[in-house]
Amino acid sequence: MSATTLTCKTLTCQVTAVEDLNPDVFGVTVEGRAEAMQHAPGQYLELKLDDATWVPFSIASADRHDGTIELHIQHWPERDNSARLRDLLQVANQLTVRLPSGECVLNAESERPLLLIAAGTGFAQMKAIVEASLQSQPERPISLWWAAREHRDLYAENLATQWAQQHANVSFQAVTEFPLTEPLAQGERIVHHQGRVDLVLESELANTPITPSDCDIYLSGSPGMVYACVDVLERLGVSSERMFSDVFAYAPRPQ
């Protein structure tokens, strides 16, 4: 799957909004020339910290055609790059970015159901895919699985539950390693599972209306998380041709 129609370019853009999404994740809106900021759902940009350092971030919004892009950024106080990023990402600051990059993009010509599996801020990539699919194929089934260590790490829980409440073709499966601190929003397509996401997938996918082998499957998270889920999906009969992740490009498994 490729997004070769859009050429990667380097440009200057401006920070127009910064919002704390939870104590560890902040949302950032950047704006540039509309034509230059075009991207396919699922792609990422790279942000320049200095001449030797470019940091990749999934684009957390479908193309809005107005030059604005949303990012979700994990704040790790103990990491030098994180502190530098937080200083750089202030409203009115100018940034140098490269975009778009990545070939793990939504195939809008496919009519197969979407099975989206994310951990942590991997939700950002899935958010762009969900938004684009609901715009272009509003009836296409979407099953979103979002894994986190604890409840507060589901930093856009309200949005994910709204999708499931408002769209009959969307389900939201929250997966946390620790118990919920309070119930999720009500909805017949909103479900919570406790455990590690690969183990939950193995035990629970059989109880959902979707058949994984019939889906286009997108995965976003650490290499360890992604490959653990891949192993489960392959045992469930999913072909590698139906699974897509940026991890396959930047952290390929040894042949």
N, C-alpha and C positions, 0 to 999 in steps of 0.2 A: 504494500500500500504506500503510495507516494504523494508528496505535495510539491512536485517539481515545477508546477506552473508558477510558483511564487519564488522569486529570487531573494536569497538572504542578503540583507544590506545593513550597513552601519549608519545610525542616525542619532540625532539629539532629540530628546523628549523632556517633558516637564512633569514633575510630581504634582498632581492636583488634589489628591486626598490621601490621608493615612488614617486607618481605623483599627483599634485593637479588637480582634475577633474573639480572643480569649487571652489569658495571661501570657501565653507563649507564642501566639500567632497574630500577625497583623496583616490587614489588607491594605494594598497600595493601588491607587489608580494613577496611571501615567498617560500622558497625551502627547501626540505628535501629529504629523501630517496624515490625514486619513488614508491616502493611497499607500504611504510608506508603512503604515501600521497593519496592513492587511495580513491575515493569517488564516490557516485552516484549523478547525476545531481539533484540539489534541496537540498542537504544536507548542513550542516553548521559545523564549527569548533568552539572550545572554546579556547580563548587565556588567559594565566595565567598572571594576574597583580601582585598578591602576593599569599601567601599560602591560603588566604581566598576568593580570588576574581578571578573568571573565567568569561570572557565576550564572549558571542556568536556572531559570524558573519557568515552570509551566504557566501558560497563559490561562487564567481562570475565567475567561469570558469568550463566548462566541464573537465573531467579528461584528462589531456594532456599526461599522461604516462611518464612524464619527471621529476616528483617530484615538479613541480611549481604549485602554487595556487594563484589566484587573489582574493583580498578582496576590498570592497568599504566601507569606514568608514566615518561616519558623525562626523564632528568636532563641539563640543559644548563647547566653551571656558569657560562657566560658570560652567561646571560640572567637578568635581575633577577627575573622571575616564578618561575623555576625554584628559585632560592635561597630565596625566600620560601615556596614550596610545601614544600620539603624541611624547613624549620623548622616549618611548620604540621602536616606529616604525621608526627607523633610519636605513639607509642602513648599512649592515654588523652587525647589532645587532642580537643576538641570542634570540629566543623566545621559550617558552614552550607552546605547544598546545595539545589539545585533539581532535581527529577526527577519523572517521566521526560520526556525530550525525544527527538525524532527519529522519522522515519517510515520509515527504512530497517530494517524489521523482518522477521523470518522469517514467511513465509506458511505456517502449519501446515496449511492446507487444500489446498495444492498437493501433488501427488505427483511433480512434475518433479524430476529430479536437481538437486543443488546444486553450483554451481561458485563457489567462494569464493576471491577474489584479494585478498591483503593485502600491505602493505609495512610493515616496522618494527612499531611498536606498534599498527598497524591490525589486527594479529593479535587484539587484545583483543576487538574486536567480533565477529570470526569465531569466537573461542572460545565466546562466549555462544550464537551460532547453532548451532555444532556440538553443544554440550551439550544444548540444547533439542531439536534434531532427533533426537539419539540417544535422548532420553527419550520423545519423543512419537511418532516415526516411525522406529523402530530399523532398518528395512530401507531407508530412503531413501538412494540413492547420494549420496555427498559426495566431491567432489574439491577438496582444499585446496591452494592455491598460496600460498606465503609467501616474499616477496622481501626480501632484506637486502643490505647492502653487503658484509659479510663474515660468516664462519661464526659468530662469537661473538654476532652480532646476532640470531641465531635463539634468543632467550633462553628459549623454552619448547619447544625441539626435542624433548626427551624426551617431553613430553605429546603433541605432534603425531605422533611416531613410534609411541607406544603406541596412539593411535586407529587408525592404519593396521594395526598388528599384531593388534589385538584385534577389529576389526570388518571383516568381509569387504567391506562396502559403502563403506569409507573409503579414500581414497588421499591421500598427502602428497607434494607436489611442492615441494621446497626450491629456491629460486633465489637464488644469490649472485653478486655481480659479480666477486669474487675466488675463487680455489680454496679448497676445504675444507681446514681444518687437520687434520682426521682424518675417517675415513669416517662416514657416517650409520649409524644402527642398521640391522640387516638386516631385510629384508621385501620381498616381491614388489610391494607397493603403496607403497614408499618410494623416491623417485627424486630425484636431485640434478641441477640444470641450472646451468650457469655462464653469466652474461650479464645483460642488462637485461630485466626481466620482460616488457615488451611484446613485445620481439623474440623472447624464448623462447616466449611464448604463440603467436606467429605461426608459428614453426617447429615447435613440438612438439605443439600441440593435435591436429593431424591424426593423431598417433601414439598418442593415448590412446583408451580405449574410449568416452569420452563424445562426444556431438555438441553443441557449444555452443548451437546454436539450439534444442535440446530442453530446455535447463536454465533454472533461475532463477539469475541471476548476481548476486552481491553483491561490491562492490569497496570497499576501505578503504585510504586512503593519501593522499598529497599530491594536490592537483588535477592537477598535471602528470602524475603516475603514473597516476591514474585515467583521465584523458581519453586518454592514450596507449594504454591497454588497451582503452578503449571503441572507439577508432578501429580497432584490430585486430579486435575482436569484430564490429563492424559489417561489416568486410570479409569476415568469415567467415559472414555471413548472420544475425547475431543482431539481433532487433528491440530497439529502445530500451525497449519495454514489458517486456522480460525482464531489464533491468539495473537495479540498485538501488544507490544510494550516497548518503551524507550530503553528499558533494561537490556533487551536483546542486542541493542546496538552498542551501548557503552560498557556493558559488563557481560559479554557473551560467555556462555559455558564452554569449557574446553571440549574440543571435538574428540 
